Amino acid sequence: MSHIRLLSTDFDGTLIQHFSDGRCTTDFAEVLLHHKKQGGVWAVNTGRSLMHAVEGVEKFQAPVQPDFLLTNEREIFHRSRERDWVPEAEWNQTCYSRHDELFENSQGIFDWLRCHVDANSGISLAEENGQICGVITATEADMNAFVDLLEKESASMPDFSYQRNTIYLRFAHRDYDKGSTLGELCRVLGIKHDEVLAAGDHFNDLPMLDGRFAAYPCCPSNAIPQVRDTVLAAGGHIASQPAANGVAESWHFFHAERAL
């Protein structure tokens, strides 16, 4: 049996590149088949909502389906025998409650945000169910500037945080990110830290790539510099190939390393 029991992969940028056809590559398909044959679990750990994650996975057309979808960087859903996506009720409900409470106490930040958006082109609000949930900027340079301002504005609220990927940013409770959600999944499944491979390419993947929740962090060659630095610092692997082929390369690297 493989020493890697859980494969946790980001989706956009990590399994599919933005200019690709969105389909699974041959190399990654072979890894998935071998991983599943050895009793392994696959979780897609994404910033997408459940609906958009399901759409992406269906288009991806992998030879096996994920066992779990970790969505919005904080929710957990498992695949039922009926092929429905069922929420991990306790974790998800606590997550929703803590975010509702945080946002209720963050009206000062949201008031500042509305004024900032009204006064600046190149940035717009994102909403879910009538609640501000994040922002979208025109360029990554605009996002860099906004993040600097946001961190100063929210400095007095230590639980107020965010998850960022390119020009998209989602507000979040500091306790909930891709890393802590991966940690909860491992707790539920009884999977140890040294049985987890995690793969990502962008800012919102950093919490699952710093070595706290996965002993085998990795990134494809198209990962941003901050991700590459974090993976290296955690003793992980930077692939020479992009996207899904890079994840497959890393999977083989860690198996070959273990065999030495």
BELPE-V291703 format. One record per residue. RES is the residue in one small letter. SS is DSSP state (hx for helix, st for strand, lp for the rest). Layout:
# BELPE-V291703
res: (RES & RES)
ss: (SS & SS)
This chain:
# BELPE-V291703
res: (m & s & h & i & r & l & l & s & t & d & f & d & g & t & l & i & q & h & f & s & d & g & r & c & t & t & d & f & a & e & v & l & l & h & h & k & k & q & g & g & v & w & a & v & n & t & g & r & s & l & m & h & a & v & e & g & v & e & k & f & q & a & p & v & q & p & d & f & l & l & t & n & e & r & e & i & f & h & r & s & r & e & r & d & w & v & p & e & a & e & w & n & q & t & c & y & s & r & h & d & e & l & f & e & n & s & q & g & i & f & d & w & l & r & c & h & v & d & a & n & s & g & i & s & l & a & e & e & n & g & q & i & c & g & v & i & t & a & t & e & a & d & m & n & a & f & v & d & l & l & e & k & e & s & a & s & m & p & d & f & s & y & q & r & n & t & i & y & l & r & f & a & h & r & d & y & d & k & g & s & t & l & g & e & l & c & r & v & l & g & i & k & h & d & e & v & l & a & a & g & d & h & f & n & d & l & p & m & l & d & g & r & f & a & a & y & p & c & c & p & s & n & a & i & p & q & v & r & d & t & v & l & a & a & g & g & h & i & a & s & q & p & a & a & n & g & v & a & e & s & w & h & f & f & h & a & e & r & a & l)
ss: (lp & lp & lp & lp & lp & st & st & st & st & lp & lp & st & lp & lp & lp & st & lp & lp & lp & lp & lp & lp & lp & lp & lp & hx & hx & hx & hx & hx & hx & hx & hx & hx & hx & hx & hx & lp & lp & lp & st & st & st & st & st & lp & lp & lp & lp & hx & hx & hx & hx & hx & hx & hx & hx & hx & hx & hx & lp & lp & lp & lp & lp & lp & lp & st & st & st & st & lp & lp & lp & st & st & st & st & st & lp & lp & lp & lp & lp & st & st & st & lp & hx & hx & hx & hx & hx & hx & hx & hx & hx & hx & hx & hx & hx & hx & hx & hx & lp & lp & hx & hx & hx & hx & hx & hx & hx & hx & hx & hx & hx & hx & hx & lp & lp & lp & st & st & st & st & st & st & lp & lp & st & st & st & st & st & st & st & lp & lp & hx & hx & hx & hx & hx & hx & hx & hx & hx & hx & hx & hx & hx & hx & lp & lp & lp & lp & lp & lp & st & st & st & st & st & st & lp & lp & st & st & st & st & st & st & lp & lp & lp & lp & hx & hx & hx & hx & hx & hx & hx & hx & hx & hx & hx & hx & lp & lp & lp & hx & hx & hx & st & st & st & st & lp & lp & lp & hx & hx & hx & hx & hx & hx & lp & lp & lp & lp & lp & lp & lp & st & st & st & st & lp & lp & lp & lp & lp & hx & hx & hx & hx & hx & hx & hx & hx & hx & lp & lp & lp & st & st & lp & lp & lp & lp & hx & hx & hx & hx & hx & hx & hx & hx & hx & hx & hx & hx & hx & hx & hx & hx & hx & lp)
